[in-house]
Amino acid sequence: MWEFRLLGPVRGWRDGEEVPLGPPQQRAVLAMLLLSDGKPLSPEDIAGSLWGVDAPTSAVATVRTYVHRLRRALGDDQQLLVHDNSGYRLDLPPTATDVGKFQEFVDHAALALEESRPEDAVRLFRTAIALCQGTALAGLPGEYVDAERARMRQRRLTVLEDMFRAELDLGRQSEIVDQLQVLAAAEPLRESVHELLILALCRTGRQAEALLAYDQVRRQLREELGVDPGARLRALHGNMLNGCPSLEAPVRRVSPVVSPAQLPSDLHVFAGRSSALAEARRGLPFGGDAPDRTVVTVVQGMAGVGKTAFALHLAHEVGARFPDGQLYVNLRGYDPVAVDPNDAVRDFLQALGVPAAQVPAEPEARLGLYRSLLADRRCLLLLDNARESAQVLPLLPGRSRSLVVVTSRGRLDGVVAATGARPITLDLLTRDDAVELLSRRIGAERIEAEPAATVAIVDHCARLPLALSIVSTRILAQSGGFPLADIVASLFGPGFSLDAFAASDPSVDIRAVLRSSYTSLSDGAARLFRLLALHPGPTVGVHAAASLAAVPAREAAALLREVADVHLVTESSPGRYSWHDLLRAYATELLEATAEREDAFRRLADHYMVTADSATRLMSAQSDLPTLYETVDGVVPAELDSQAQAVRWYVAEQPSVMRVLEMMAANGLHEHVWRFAWALRHFQDRQQHWHDLADANHIALRSAQQADNPSGMAYAHRALARADCRLGSYAAARKHMDEALALFEQWGSTAEVAYTLRQYTWVDELEHNPERALDHATRARDLFRELGWAPGVGVATTAMARYYTLLGRDEEAIPLVFEALVLLPANDRAELVGAWEVLGEAFAHLGRHEEAISAHQHSADVYGELRAYADQVSVLLRISGCHLALGRRTEATEVLRRAAVVQRTLDPTAMGSTIRVEDWMQLLTVHE
């Protein structure tokens, strides 16, 4: 929406953001177009108006340049600044400019005077005058602009005179006499202004001053213009001398204006929401005034989150800006029978003073009267608990200076689109705000006495204001003043359910409140909401939800959006949805009444197992994953096409995967458990989630043992060995490797024996035994060669090269690395990066530091992309050492600083935490 100011410096705004309009002459062109009332202006006409007879030969070209720049400033909107054969014109409504608004207010004021509504007329006149912000078209050049500026000034003076005349008719001479004196001083030769001043002075009993005022204007007219006052001023002077009754003040008129005050009382225990309140205030002008147009604020959020309390608090805070009345209606959008907007209009009309018998029966006539009564008034409307935009749109004022606050559990996109409203979504309270709310309800002394119990109450209530209100009411009802810890044990102990939040009043009963949102869903969305109870994580993605419901991903996305529209879930990040514990508990209760649990969870388990397998295969061709068995119908794996997508999938799912794994085990899906854990280990290792790696594979080992699956046990032992190495438990790691090797040899899998030998080298290295590591790597390479598995040969060859470097045989290591780089698949970055790292080490040992830096930099970049930050820090330290060896201390220091930034992401309890970048900084200083 565009707004332009001409009654002052020329300025423009689009959707509330000011747009730069260029130098004065360019703004003058814009002003001409805005003042032409949509009529086209030719470039020649514009040039003549700007420069007059002195227009340069380039004037028309310059005008076209200005228009081009204006079009660019206005966003290249071809529908806004239109060019045709007749010239240029702006396609805007008259009220897009303050000049248009000024005239509209003045026209309505004139109509009010005709209809004997002088008070309304005065208010409209003053609204129009308030639009004048200094000199019109300030700072713009040209004869046309000068003429328009003079015309606007005269128009403003005429409106001021009409306004003061109406105020005098209302008997308000005392209120305006000072303003008239200021105006008369500014307009010493304008007789009509002096006439009003003299009349106001007479009616306030200041006849002597009135006579002096007449004498002063008479002398000024004679001295400046050589004329005497006009007939009206002379007649007024004669009436003063003769004491004419017409100079007496009229009886002060007071119109029976009804200013309804329907707002319910503000809550005395309101807490938090400071940022949301600030956002709502941003839609109102500074200085405590009402807006110059209708402002609509949509407050949305889940049931029980405190939308009505927030809206009431906001309304009472800003209510003084709207002295013409406050209207309130509960639209009961989620009740069995919602309020018809036509009925709400009827009630509003009666609140505004229209007798019931005079309320029109026809909806259109009723709505027209309603909007007429609100026209130009400063009212506050609170439309509470709306279900859909169709309930709200008929209740919005037309031309008004009102604030409309709408609350809804759903998204009112129609209202937002029609009014430009900025929706405010209320989320759960922060923990501090929830504690503050509880403190205000039950008393600060009880909160301070039992902080742990307080936090427990807040957490069990999921920081939901309605739940906190119910529990605080129960606490206050305990006449014995029981300790909060006892109340926590009673309400939230074993067997906890939503019974803790039951109430006799359905409006504050958690189940009843949530049910009203749930029953508004379609059958498919309601079913998905129930099934989400089976997902144990804090967030769920579209494909996991699709697997739960056995529907395509596109359909699941639409159903999730429907559930989110009534705020039974929240889209916490693109494509991922979250909910609080009370919503989960409600969905669980609903699900228990159905027979869908077992099949749905099996689909969810298959989804995670298949997706993790796919993600790991993308990360490395060396993943040596066991063959997947056929999944059940209805499983929808996540669509992953690249390593970056695979990493993003794991990062998003990381808070959920351990809970999914535990649920798989609890539901007896033991084959799923060890396979899922094995597929996850690559990500858990690279992302430094080494405690999760250990925990997951302890669960996997138990499941494989219960399933009596030797290969599953072997895979779990291998993963546990990796976790123990990362966490510094080398003896335990060797024990797991021995178990894994024995089980794979018993199973007869040559490939898995080779992979295990390759992994064994890492344990050897950590135990400072490079000779044994080289032997294991060589045996692994020979087994891979027997199998004809080139990528496996490449991995083992890289390992051999590494141990040659540790044994000081760098010249032999380098050709092995190049051999490995040929054997490894080009897309197997997880293994290629290790080969580059070994190459960098070998070059560094041989004093070929430039080549070492190049190889290491390649490794560091890839480790960063893979989010393998521990490995990245290690490589960066080596790069710094190479720079130092070349005498480049500045470069060495810069690389160390980069390493320090990366190191902050690492788990301080993990292996390598003793290698601190700060220590290297100190060594660098000593070396210098």
Number of C-alpha atoms within 10 A of each C-alpha: 10 18 17 21 22 26 25 17 17 19 20 19 17 13 10 11 10 13 16 13 21 15 11 16 18 19 23 26 23 23 21 19 20 23 16 12 15 16 15 19 19 19 20 16 14 22 23 19 20 24 16 14 9 10 14 12 8 9 18 18 13 16 21 18 13 21 20 14 16 20 17 14 14 19 13 13 11 13 10 15 21 15 16 10 7 11 15 20 22 22 17 17 11 17 15 17 21 20 21 20 17 24 17 16 20 23 15 17 27 21 15 17 16 11 10 11 15 24 20 21 26 24 16 25 26 19 19 23 19 12 17 19 14 11 15 23 23 18 15 22 16 15 14 17 21 16 11 16 20 13 13 19 15 12 13 17 18 14 19 20 19 19 23 25 20 19 21 22 17 19 20 21 25 15 13 16 21 14 12 23 19 11 18 21 12 11 14 15 18 15 19 16 23 24 22 23 27 26 24 31 24 21 22 18 14 13 18 11 14 23 16 12 18 20 13 13 21 20 15 16 18 13 11 10 10 10 12 15 19 12 9 12 20 15 12 18 20 12 14 20 11 9 13 11 9 12 18 15 19 14 10 13 12 10 11 7 12 13 16 19 17 16 18 13 10 17 12 9 13 18 20 16 17 10 9 17 16 11 15 20 15 10 16 19 11 10 7 12 14 24 18 18 17 23 22 23 24 23 27 27 25 27 24 22 22 23 26 22 19 21 23 22 18 18 23 17 13 16 22 17 21 22 15 20 24 25 20 22 21 15 23 17 21 22 15 9 9 15 17 14 19 18 12 19 22 21 17 20 23 17 20 21 14 17 10 12 8 10 19 16 11 10 16 12 12 19 22 14 18 25 20 15 17 21 19 24 23 24 27 31 24 22 25 22 24 25 24 18 17 14 20 20 14 18 19 23 27 18 15 21 23 29 28 23 23 25 28 29 27 26 24 24 16 15 23 16 10 10 16 15 20 17 20 17 18 17 18 19 20 15 14 14 19 25 24 18 24 24 19 16 18 17 14 14 9 16 19 11 12 13 14 12 19 21 17 16 26 24 16 19 23 21 26 24 25 20 25 24 20 18 23 19 13 16 19 14 10 11 7 8 11 11 14 20 15 12 18 17 14 12 19 18 11 8 6 13 15 17 12 18 20 17 15 7 8 11 13 17 21 23 19 15 18 18 14 15 23 22 12 17 17 13 12 17 22 20 19 22 28 25 23 25 22 21 21 18 17 15 21 21 22 24 27 26 31 27 27 31 29 21 18 16 21 11 16 24 19 14 24 26 18 21 26 23 23 22 24 25 24 21 19 12 11 8 14 21 21 20 21 16 17 21 23 22 16 20 23 17 15 16 19 12 10 11 9 15 16 11 16 22 22 20 25 27 26 25 25 25 24 22 24 27 22 19 27 24 19 22 23 18 19 18 17 16 16 14 8 11 10 8 14 11 12 19 26 25 22 23 14 16 11 13 21 15 16 23 22 14 18 20 15 15 19 18 14 17 21 20 16 22 26 17 18 23 19 12 12 14 17 25 18 24 28 32 24 26 30 27 24 25 27 20 24 22 19 18 21 22 18 25 17 19 26 24 14 27 30 19 21 31 25 18 25 25 15 13 15 12 15 18 19 26 25 27 31 29 27 27 29 28 31 26 29 23 21 23 18 16 15 20 14 16 25 22 14 23 25 18 18 28 22 15 21 22 14 12 14 11 12 16 18 25 23 27 23 22 25 27 22 25 26 23 25 18 17 14 14 12 16 22 16 17 27 25 16 23 30 21 18 31 27 16 21 24 15 12 14 11 14 17 21 27 26 28 26 29 28 32 29 30 29 29 24 23 21 21 14 13 16 23 15 14 26 23 13 22 27 17 16 27 22 13 18 23 17 11 14 17 20 22 22 25 20 22 29 24 24 29 28 28 29 28 24 23 17 13 14 15 22 16 17 26 24 15 23 30 20 17 27 23 15 18 22 15 14 20 20 20 22 24 18 23 26 17 25 26 21 22 28 25 24 28 20 19 14 15 12 13 19 12 17 23 19 12 19 24 17 14 23 18 11 18 20 10 13 18 16 11 13 18 19 16 14 10 13 14 22 13 11 16 16 11 11 17 11 8 9 9
